[in-house]
Amino acid sequence: MAIQKRTGLGRGLSAILESPETDITSKDISGNYVAGAIANLSVSKIETNPFQPREDFDESALAELSQSILEQGIIQPLTVRKMGYDKYQLISGERRFRAAKIAGLNAVPCYIRVANDEQMLEWALIENIQRENLNAIEIAISYSRLIEECSLTQDELSKRVGKNRSTVTNYMRLLKLPAEVQAAIRDGSIGMAHARALVNIEGEAKQLVITRKIIAEGLSVRDVEKLARQLNKVLTPLTKSGKVALPLKYEVIKDSIQERLNRKVEINRTPKGKGNIVIPFISDEDLQTIVSKLGI
């Protein structure tokens, strides 16, 4: 089923739900409440959203929200769709729904709508994207699902979520990174700015090396961009002097040593893996400086 064209989605989920175009019918008389009504519904008559893209809900945050609900009540109604006689399904507000159950509430205030499965999926994904604590990979996956499962172009998606197309594209590109890098983004080991720089590095092996280097050494985004420029240069099997060129991981190690010691360093390696590291110095004092920087 084709998606109904709607406007104003970039203004947030509230704009979607308030639009009369999303309401299939306002004359549904099944059950005690009609579509378009706001009513207190029994918790037992509401089921969670099967299209909810978010799987993890912070237990401590739910406990805090539950306590707030006990003290202040639910200020913003949940949004549900009618599934039949006195049967409803969440569209948005699952955190409030879960917290309300923890608080022991028997009923919760809900705004009732009628929606098909495709609209449910789209609304759930858009609400998910607009959450402030969503990580970049979760956002990218939501964008990807909207494009693939709702048959949207990137232009249409950018209008739906109120973002520039370039922003959408940058998030989507993160899904091309290796699984290990995506995991580092997801758990906060590296930031979105680091991730964008990593996308510009050619080859998964290089991306993995730099990701581990970011985590181990706390590299800045500028450092990563510099490494990206260096690593994207074509490496030939032999150097100009006829020596065997270093594998990528040794080039990275050499660069790291040079930055730490603030001087040129040579790493020579045979095809069998033997070699040496040459660190030049110009005086006894200079040698002592090197020793000190190496922590010896």
N, C-alpha and C positions, 0 to 999 in steps of 0.2 A: 504494500500500500504506500503510495507516494505521501511524503510529508507535506502537511498543509503549510503554505507560505505564511510567515508571521513577521511582524515588525517589532522593534523595540527590545529584542532579546538581550542585546548588549547591556541594557540597564539593570539586568539581574533577574533572578527567578521570580521576584514579586511582579515584574512587568509581564512575564509570561502568564502567570496565574491570574492576573487581573484582566488579561485580554479576553474579550467575549469570543474571539475567534477560536480559543482553545476549548471552549465549552461545547461539547457535542450537542447537548440538549439541556435546557433549563426547565423542562417540563416532565422530567422523570419522576413518577410518583410512587415507585417501588420503595418499600420500607417506610419508616417514620419521617425521614427527612429527604427533601428534594435537592438536586444538584444546585449549587449556588448558595446553599444555606450554611450558616455557622452554628454548630451545635455541639453539646457535650456528648461524646460517644463512649460507649462502654469499651474498655481496653480489650476485653475478650472478643469483641466483634471486629477488631482491627488486626490485620496481618501485615508483616513487614514487606518492604518493596523487594521483589525478586530481582529487580534490575539494579539494586543498590551496588555501585561499583566499589564502595569502600568496605573493606573486610575487617579492619582493625579499629576498635573503639577504645580509647584510653580509659582504663577502669577508674583511675583516680579522678580524672576529669568528669566522668559520669557520676561518681560519688559526690563531687562538689556541686554539679548541676542538680542532682537529686536533692541535696540539702537546700539549695536555693529555691527549688520548686516547692519544698515543704514550707518554706518561709514566705515566699512571694507568690506562689502559684505559677501557672504557665501563662506568661504574658503574651507570647506570640503563638497563635493557634497552629496546629499541625495541618498539613494539607493531605487529604485522602481522596480516593476515587471510589465510586460505588461499584460493587461487584455483584450485587443482587440484593435480595430482601435483607435489610439490616446486616449487610456484610460489606466491609470496606478494606481498602489496601492503601498503605502509606505511599504518598508521592514524595513528600519532603517532611523532615522533622524527626528522623529516626533517633538522633541523640536525645531529643526531648522525650520521645516515646519510651526509650529504654530507661531514661532517668526517672520518668513518671512511674514506671513499673517498680523500679527499685524503691521509690518513695512510698509505694503501696497505694497509689491512686487507682480507683476503680473506673474513672472516666476522665477523658481529656478533651479540651476544646479543639474542634476540627473545622476546617473549611472544606466543604464537600464539592467535588467536581466529578465529571465523567470524562474518561480518557481511554484511548486505546493503548496497546502494548508499546507501539513505536513512540508515542508521545511520552509514555512513562519512562522509557529508556532515555530519551533525549532530555527530559526534565531532570532526571536523576543525575545524569552525567554533567549537565550544566551546573546544577547546584553543587555537585562535587568539585567541579573546577573552581568555583567561586569561594571555596573554603580557604581561609587564610593560612591554615597549617598544613596544607597539602604540599608534598614535595614535588620536585620537578618531574620525576618519572611518573608519578601518579597523574599529574596534569597531562603529560605526553600520552599516556595510555588512554586517558579519557578523550583527548582530542582524536586519537587514532580510532577509537570505538565509534565516536560520532561520525567520522568520515566513512568508515567501513560499514557500520550497521545501520546508519541512517541515510546512507547514500548522499553525503554532502561533499562539495568541493571545498578546498581550503578557503576560497573566497567566501563561500556561504558560511563556513564554520566561523571565520573571523567575525562576520556580522552577528552570528548567533551569540558568541561569547563576548563581544565588544572589545576585541583585541585586533591590533594590526596584523595583517597577513604575515609579515616578517616575524612577529612574535610567535605566531602559531607554527611557522616553519621551523624556527629555532628549537622549539620544544619537540616537534616531531623528529627532528634529526637526532635527538638524544637516544631514540630507540634503535638507532643503528650502531650504537656503541656496544662493546662486549658486555656480557652479563656481569662480570666482575666490576666494571666501571659503573654500570647502572646501579648495582648494589651499593657502591660507595656513595653515589648521589642520593639514593633512597635513605641511607642511614645517616646522612649528613657529614660524612667524612670529607667530601669535597662539595663545593658550592656550584650553583648554576653558572656563574661566570667562568669557573674552572672548566666545567663541562663543555661550555661553548667553545673554549679554546681547544679542548681535547678533540672535538668533532673535526677541527681543521687539521689535525695530524693524520697523515696518511698511514693506514695499516694498523690492524688490531694489536700487533706485538708492540709497536711504538706507543700506542694509547695505554696499554697495560703498564708498560715500564714507567711512563710519566705519571700515571695515576698513583702507582706505589710510591713514586718519588714525592709527589705532592703530599701524601699522607705521612710519609716518614720524615720529611724535611720541612713541612709547612710552607711549600712554595707559594708565592703570590701569583695572581693571575698574570701579571706582567712577566714573571719568570717562565710560566708555562707557554705564553705566547712567544717568548724568545726561543724556547726549546722547540716549539712547533716550527718556527722558521728554519732553525738549524737542521732538524730531523727530516724536513721535507725536501732537503737538497738530495739529489740523486747520488747514491754511494756506489762507486765503481769497485770491482773486485781488487784492483791494485791502485795504490796511491801514485802520485807523479814520480816519486822516487823509486818506484818498482816494488815497494813493500806491500804485503798483503793488507788490505784495508781492514780496520777493526769492525767486528760485528756491532750492531746497534747498541746492545746493552753496555759494551765497553766504551763506546763513544759517550754514552750518558754518564758512566762512572768517571771518565776523564774530565768531562765538563764539570761534574760535581766537585772533583778534587781541585780543579783550577779555580773555581769560584771560592772554595773554602780557603785556599792558600794564597789567592790573588796573584797567581803567576802561571806561566806556561808549564804544562806537564806533558810528558810523552809516555804512552803505553805501547809497548811493542809486543806482538803476539804472533806465534807461528800457527800454521793451520792445525797443528795438533793440540794447541791450547797452552803451550809454554810461552813465557815471555817475561818482561820486566817493566817496572814503572820507574821513569827517570824524572827526578825533581831537582832542577838546577838551583844552586845558591852561589852568591858572590863573595861571601865572607863568613867568618865564624859567627858573627852576630846574626847574619841572615839565616844561617843554619839553625841557630837557637830559636829564631822566630818561627821557622817551620816546625821545629820540634814542639814548641809551645802550642801552635795552632792544631797540631795533631794530638795534643793531650798526652804526650809521652813524658 
